[in-house]
Amino acid sequence: MASPTLVTPTSQPKPLSSFKPKSLPITASSTTGTGSSTVPFRRREFLSLVAAGSVFPALIFPIRPALAGSDDEYVKETEEVISKVRNTISMDKKDPNVAAAVTELRETSNSWVAKYRREKSLLGRVSFRDMYSALNAVSGHYISFGPTAPIPAKRKARILEEVETAEKALLRGR
């Protein structure tokens, strides 16, 4: 037995009744007196504006690029990351603090990369390029092999060389 609400191919579609939105009276007060005016208020329009604001907040709030800060800040933070890289990869694998040091290094390197990766003025710098490459190698190793796995000698030498080159470039302002 077919449901009366179910549309079947044999049934004829019924025309929809015309919908007329209601106008709600809104009182507007002015400084000279109070007046009353009728403004059409449509729920559908209101909800579409709310939905557009939640889906596309850039329409309401303009997007501004995040600035990484000054050159001195970049140099200081890069030197901190360099020291953390050196300390972490030189730790003995039997040291009980190696996992915590690796976690701290990954957090620091992720924040450093997120902060400076989109700065066009830094992308051409030798210090940024070498530091990014070293952080990528260190993070890739610890992600693949775990925080307690020692870094192989060849990879460790390459990372230390890139860190040293980045540090020299920083001192030269490059």
C-alpha positions in Angstrom: 0.0 0.0 0.0 1.4 3.3 -1.0 1.8 6.2 1.4 -0.3 9.3 0.6 2.8 11.5 0.9 5.0 9.4 -1.3 5.3 10.7 -4.9 4.9 8.0 -7.4 5.4 8.3 -11.1 1.7 7.9 -11.8 0.6 10.7 -9.5 0.3 14.2 -10.9 2.4 16.9 -9.1 0.3 19.4 -7.3 1.2 23.1 -7.8 2.7 24.7 -4.7 0.7 27.4 -3.0 2.1 30.8 -3.4 4.1 32.0 -0.4 3.9 35.6 0.7 6.3 36.7 3.4 5.0 38.5 6.3 6.1 42.0 7.1 6.9 42.7 10.7 6.4 46.2 12.0 9.6 47.7 13.4 9.5 50.9 15.3 12.4 53.3 14.7 13.0 56.0 17.1 14.7 59.2 16.1 16.1 62.0 18.1 13.1 64.3 17.3 10.4 61.8 18.0 9.3 58.3 17.5 8.0 57.0 14.2 6.9 53.7 13.0 7.8 52.1 9.7 7.2 48.6 8.3 10.4 46.8 7.1 10.0 43.4 5.4 11.9 40.9 7.4 12.5 37.6 5.7 13.8 34.7 7.7 15.4 33.1 4.7 17.5 36.2 3.9 18.5 36.5 7.5 19.6 32.9 7.7 21.5 33.1 4.4 23.4 36.1 5.8 24.2 34.2 9.0 25.3 31.2 7.0 27.5 33.3 4.7 29.1 34.8 7.7 29.9 31.5 9.2 31.1 29.8 6.0 32.9 32.8 4.6 34.2 34.9 7.6 36.6 36.6 5.2 33.6 38.5 3.9 33.0 40.0 7.3 36.6 40.1 8.7 39.3 41.0 6.2 42.3 38.7 6.2 45.6 40.2 6.8 48.9 38.4 6.3 50.7 37.5 9.5 54.0 39.4 9.9 56.9 37.4 11.2 58.4 40.3 13.1 61.7 42.1 12.8 65.0 40.8 11.5 66.4 40.8 15.0 63.6 38.5 16.1 64.3 36.1 13.2 68.0 36.0 14.1 67.3 35.4 17.8 64.7 32.7 17.2 66.9 31.0 14.6 69.9 30.9 17.0 67.6 29.3 19.7 66.5 26.7 17.2 70.1 26.0 16.2 71.1 25.4 19.8 68.2 23.1 20.4 69.0 21.1 17.2 72.7 20.7 18.3 71.8 19.7 21.9 69.1 17.3 20.8 71.0 15.4 18.1 74.2 15.2 20.3 72.3 13.5 23.2 73.1 9.9 24.0 70.3 7.5 23.0 70.3 6.0 26.6 69.7 9.5 28.1 66.2 9.4 29.8 65.5 13.0 28.6 65.9 12.4 24.9 62.2 11.8 24.2 61.3 15.0 26.0 64.1 16.9 24.2 62.9 15.6 20.8 59.3 16.6 21.5 60.4 20.1 22.5 62.6 20.4 19.4 59.7 19.3 17.2 57.3 21.9 18.8 60.0 24.6 18.4 60.8 23.7 14.9 57.1 23.5 13.9 56.5 27.0 15.3 59.6 28.4 13.7 58.7 27.0 10.3 55.1 28.1 10.6 56.2 31.6 11.5 58.8 32.2 8.9 57.8 29.9 6.0 55.5 32.5 4.4 57.8 35.5 4.7 58.9 36.3 1.2 61.8 38.4 2.4 63.3 35.4 4.2 62.8 32.8 1.5 65.9 33.8 -0.5 68.2 33.9 2.6 70.9 31.2 2.9 70.2 31.0 6.6 66.5 30.2 6.1 67.1 27.7 3.4 69.7 25.7 5.3 67.9 25.9 8.6 64.7 24.7 6.9 66.5 21.8 5.3 68.1 20.8 8.6 64.8 20.9 10.5 63.2 18.9 7.8 65.9 16.2 8.1 65.7 16.1 11.9 61.9 16.0 12.0 61.7 13.4 9.2 64.1 11.2 11.1 62.3 11.3 14.4 58.9 11.0 12.8 60.0 7.9 10.8 62.1 6.1 13.5 60.8 7.5 16.8 62.2 9.9 19.3 64.8 7.5 20.8 66.3 6.3 17.5 69.9 7.7 17.0 70.5 9.7 13.9 73.0 7.9 11.5 76.4 9.4 11.2 76.1 10.6 7.6 72.7 12.3 8.3 74.0 13.8 11.5 77.1 15.2 9.7 74.9 16.8 7.0 72.5 18.3 9.6 75.4 19.8 11.6 76.9 21.2 8.4 73.6 22.8 7.4 73.2 24.2 10.9 76.7 25.6 10.8 76.2 27.2 7.4 72.9 28.7 8.6 74.7 30.1 11.7 77.5 31.7 9.6 74.9 33.2 7.2 73.0 34.7 10.2 76.2 36.3 11.5 76.7 37.9 8.0 73.1 39.1 7.9 72.1 36.7 5.1 
